Amino acid sequence: MQDTIRDPPWLQKALQSAVELELSTLPPYLCGYWALKDSTSYPATQINNIFFQEMLHFGLACNMLAATGKKPEVIKGYGTIEYPGPLPGGVVPACDGDLIPCDPNFKVMLGFPDFHAFAWMCAQIEYPEDPVPRPAAALAEETFATIGQFYDAVAQAFHDNTDKIPYDTSNQHKGPLKLFLVDSLDKAIAAIQLIQQQGEGGSKNPFSAPNQLSHFYAFGEIYYGHKYVFNTAKGSGDWTGDPVTITDADVYPITPVPAGGYTSPPAEVVDFDRSFTQMLTDLDEAWAPGGAAKLSAAIGVMPDLTDKAVTLLGKQMARPGGGIYGPQFRINTSAPEGGGTGGGGTMPVSFDKEIKPLFRTIDINHMKPMGVLLSDYGYMSDPSNDHGNAQAVLDVLKDQEMPPGGPFWGQDKLDLFAKWMSDGYKP
């Protein structure tokens, strides 16, 4: 977060980065949760709680961005995240090895060589801005490049620009995961403080709530293999409590996913990606008019993701060249039959099953007065003028003239539409 003029456009850009930052933690944390064979174990329940808090943080970031009058871009934002890769938003964790060892070339990855490495990675993601000192080491005063500092800058920008922020609540959400509306400066600061408290803990305080460790100290329990003990009187703490034991037999191996994903993933991986893409699509549409149903739909996809991931890991499918296939969390819009891009099949792309669902109700209603019937197969497949209707739609999609105001189609959707055309405009 370089020093700059932190005006409303800067705040909107930073909040979009916050959406991507919170979203980027979900796939790696889920990999760790699904890798544990006993979902009722202490480590599994800790990670599961952290995941749902990260979902809350994602929702709050979306609400804060919507409060400024700008729609969160979920699909487009997720497309900028790389695994293995850095954290979004210019966050580069720099921490003190007296707590947990650090790597200046740290990258977030999907999968891990062992569960100890997973805990180490997650602890670096959540490293606190003002950590609790350990009894044996007095930490020097210094500035930490952390998620907390990132949100400090966002909070300052809210303070500096509050008179220019509409605090628009028309497309925000409340209720699920204890999400609340950001309708004032106080609510924006409360949202930021909650995100910081649950992730890092407070200033020299390891708890986000009574008897509930913040994410950094919880991941530290898995890393050190012991529960965290905090001495309130001395203001220090350490991982010296009861054992937190995870053996190799307790964990499904997940070989880290390579950059760019798998070359030729098996059907189980592709099927998972379709469900994951559906969840992202629902989230993308949730912070728009009438999006409450889409938020519920996105939450409803999560049990399906768990079932597919656990089934995949249980099969322990060998990868060419060594390793085990795990969820790769790639955007995939191909149909279950195998048609479309990325499906690996030969079935032609179907308008009703694959193309029509890509158009949102708002897109269809927007184009209908112009005589463009996006949901009408007869119109879209009309052979007149060398299938001019379909080509015209593809052209405006490529030029990002549609959907109005975005989010604009990624290359995967454009390729799927083009393949529907080349496959012969099948119904």
N, C-alpha and C positions, 0 to 999 in steps of 0.2 A: 504494500500500500504506500506508494510514493506520495510525498507531500505535493499537493496541488490545490486548486480552487475547488472546494467541496460544495459545489452548488447543486441544485435539484437534479440536473442531468447526471452529475457524478454520483449522487445518492441512488438514482435509479439503476445506473450501471453497477454500482457496488451491491445493491440488493439483488440484482439478477445473478451476480457472482455468488451471493449468499445462498440463493436457491440452488445453484450448481454445487456449491460447497457442501451443503447438507445432503443433497441428492447423491453426491459422490461417495459418501460414507456407507450408504445402504447396502450396495452389492458386497463389498468386502466383509462387513459385519455379518450379513446373512450367510456368507460362505462359512464363517466360523461357527455360527449357530447350527447350520445344517450338518456340518461335519461331525458334531457331537452326537453319538448314537443314542444317548439317553437324554431326551429333550426335557426331562424333569430334574436333571442334575443341577447342582448349585451353579457351575459355570454357565450352563445353557440358559438357566433362568435369568442370570445376570445379563448375558448378551441379548437375550430376547427383550428384556426391559429397556436396555440401551437402544435397541433398534426402534422400539415404539417411541422413545423419547426423541430420537433423531427424526422420525416421521413428524412428530409435533414441531420440531425445529424447522423442518422443511415447510410445513404449513404456515408457521409464523412468518418465515421469510417471504412466502408468497403473499400473505396478508399485508405485510409491510410494503411490499412492492405495489400491490393493488391499491393501498392507501394513497400512494403518490399519483395514482391515475394511470398506471401502466400495467398491462397484463403480463404475468410471469410466462416465460417461454420455456416449457419443460422439455419437450422433444428436442428443440433446437439446442437448448442448453446442455442436455445430456450428451448430445452429439459432439460437444467440445471436450468431454472428459476422456482421458486416456488411462488405460490400465495395461501394463504398469505405467504410472505417471505421477506428476505432482498434484497437490491439492489445488483446486481452483481458487481464484481470488487473490493470487499473489501470496498465499500463506505458505511459508517455508519454516516448519518447526525447527527452532534452535533451542536445545535444552541442555541441562547440566547433567553430566554422567553420574553425579552423586545420587540421582534418583533412578533413572533408567538409561542405559547406554544409548547414544544417538549416532546416527549416520548422516553426514552432511549431504549425501546423495540419496537420501530417503525417497522412496517411491511407494505409492499405494498400489497393491496388486490384488488380483482375485486368485485365491488359493495360497498355499504356503508349503514350504519344505517340511515343517512340523508345527505343532500347535504353539510351541514356545515362540516361534518366529511370528505367528499370527498375533499373539498377545503383545509382542514387542512393537509390531507395526501399528497396532491400534493405540497403544499408549503414546506413541509419537504423534499420531494424529491429534490426540486429545491433550497434549502436554499443556499444563496450566501456565498462565501468565504470572501468577504469584503463588508458587507451590508451598505446601506445608514442608518445613525442613525436617530432615531425619535427625534423630538424636546425635548421631555420630558425625554429622556434617553440617556446619553452618553455611548456608548458601550465600554467596556474595550478591550484593545488590547489582542487578543488571536488567537490561531490557530484553524481553523474550519476544521473538517473532512467532506469534501464536494466533490461533483462531480468536482468542479473547481480544487481542490487539486489533484484529480486523474488525470485530464488532464494536470496539471502542471508537474506531474511526466512523463507523456507521452511526453510532449514537451521537457523536459530535455533529455529524452532518444533519441529523434530525433536529438537534438543538438550533443549529445555525440557520436552518431553512424552514422552520416550523410554520412561519407565516405564509409560506408559498406552497405548502403541502395541503391538498384538499381533504385528506383523510377520508377518501371515498370508501364507503363500506358496501357499495352495491354489489360488488363481485367478490367479497370476502366470505369466509366461512367461520362458523363457530360450532362447538359441540364435540365432534369426533376427536378423540385423543386429548380432550380438554383444550381444544383450540379456541382462541378468543379473538374478537374483532379489534383491529388497530384503528381506533377512531379519534385518537388524540396523541399528543406528544407523550403524555404519561404512559399510555398503553404501548407505544412504540418502545419506550425505554424499558418497560416491564417485560416486553417480549425479548429484548436483547439480553436483559439481566437473567431471565430464565434460561435462555440458550447457554449463556456463559456458565451459570451456576450448575446446570445439569451436566455440561460437558467437562468443565475444568474444576468445578468447585469454587468457593468464594476465596477471598484473599486469605491465604494460609488456613483454609478451611476445606476439609475433604468431602463434606456432605452437601448434597443438593436438597435434601429434606431429612427430617429426623430418621436416623438409622439407615439412610440410603446414600451410598457412596456415589460421588460423581464418576463420570465415565473413566477418567484417567486412573483413579485409584482402584476402580473395579477391574480394569484390564491389568493393572499392576498385580492384583491378587493372582491372576492366571499366570502372569509372567514369572513371579517369584514363588508361586506354589503355596502361598500362605495368605490368610485373611489379614486385612489391614487393621491395625490397632492405633487409635488416636488418643494421645494424652492431652486432655483439655487443659489441665493446669500448666503444663510445660509448653503447650502450643506446638508439639511435634508429634510425629507418627512414623510408623514403619510397618512393613509386611512381615510381622512376626507372630501372627495369631495361628489359629488352627490350620492344619494342612488343607490345601485345595489341590487334590490329586487328579491328574489327567494322564492316563497311560496311553501308549500307542494303540492298545486294543479298544480304547474308548472312542477312537476318532476314525472317521472315514478319510483316507488320504485324498487330498485335492492338489494335484500338481498345478502350479501357477499357470494361468492362461497366458499364452504368448501375446505380444503386441499385435493388435489387429484381429484377434480372435483366431479360432481354428480354421484351417484351410478347408477341410471337408468334414464338418461335424456330423455325428450320427443323428438319427431322427429324434432321439430323446433330447438332445441339446437344442435342436431347431424348434421342437415343440415348446420347450421351456422359453426360448426367446420370443416365440409368438405371444405367450401369456404375459411375459414381462413387457413386451411392446404394447400390449393392450392396456396394462396398468399405467404405463407412461402416457399413452394416448388419453386415457380417462383423466389422469391428473392434469394434462395439458388443457383439456376442455373444462376442467372443474372451475378454474378462476375466470369464468366468463358468464354472461347472463344465463341464468337457468342451470348453473353448473352443479348444484347440490347433488343431483342424482348421479353425476359423473364422479364426484368424490366418494360417494357410497359404493359405486361400482368398482372404483380403484381399490378400495379397502376390501371389497368382496373377492378380488382376484388373488389376494395374498395367500389364503389357504391353498389355492390351486398351485401357486408357485412352490409352496413348501412341499406338497405332495409330489410334484414333478421333480424337484431337486433331490429329495430324499430317495426317491425311486432310482434316479440316475446314479447317485452316489452308491446306493446299495448294490448296483450291478458291477461297479468297479471296472468300467470298460477301458481297455488298454488303448492308449494313443500310439500312433505310428512313431517310432523313434524313442518310445519310453514314456512313462507317466500315465496318469489316469484322467479321463474326461470329467470335468465338472461344469457347473453353470458358467456361461461366458457373458451373459447379460448384454447381448447385442440386439440392436433394433432389427426386427424382422417382420415384414408385413405379408409374407407368403401364406397361402392357404394350407390347411391341414392335409389336403389331398396330395400336396407336393408341387402344385403349380406356382408360378410367380418366381421372383428372384430369390435366391438363397434357399429354396426348398429342396433342391437336389432332385426334383422329379421331372416328369415329362408331360404332365397334365396341362392343357391350355389354361390360361388365366380366365376366370369367370367374372363377368361384370357384376352379377348379383352378389356373389360370395366375396369378391376381393376388391373390386373397384368402387362400387356404390358405397360400401361402408367407409371409404376414405373421405367422403364428403360429409361434412357436418351439416346439421339442420340449418345453422346460420348461413353456411355457404350456399345451400340449395335455395333458401328463401331470398338471399341477396341477389342471386343471378336470375331467378325466375322472371322478375319484371323486365329483364333485358332480353327475354326470349331464349335464354340458355337453360335447358332443363337437365341439370346434372344427374338427377336420380332416374331419368326416363331412358330406358334401354333403347327404345325406338329412335329417340333423338340422338343419343350418343353414338349409336351404331349406323346412323343414316349414311349410305354409301355415296350420296350426292357430293359432287365436287371433290372426288377422291377422299371420301370420309372427312369432309372439311370441318364438321362439327367437333369431332374428336380431336382433330389436329389443332383446331383453334383453342380448345380447352387446354391441351398439353402446352401450347405455346405460351398462354398467359400464366400457366403454372410455373413454367421454366423462367419466365421473366419476372416472377414474383409480383405479378399484378393481381393475383388471387392465391389464397383467400384474402379478403379485404382486411388489411391490418395485421396479417399473419395469425398464427405461426405458418410460415411458408413450408412447402413440401421439401423434404430431404431427397437426396438422390435415389434412395431405395424406393420411395413411392413413385418418383418420376419414372424409374426403370420399370416398375411393375405396370404402370399405366401404358408405357410404350410397348411392353411385352404383350399386354392385352390386345393392342392394335396389331402387332406383328403375328399374334396367334390367330387372328381372323375375327376379332370383335365378337367373341363367344358370349352368349347370354349368361 
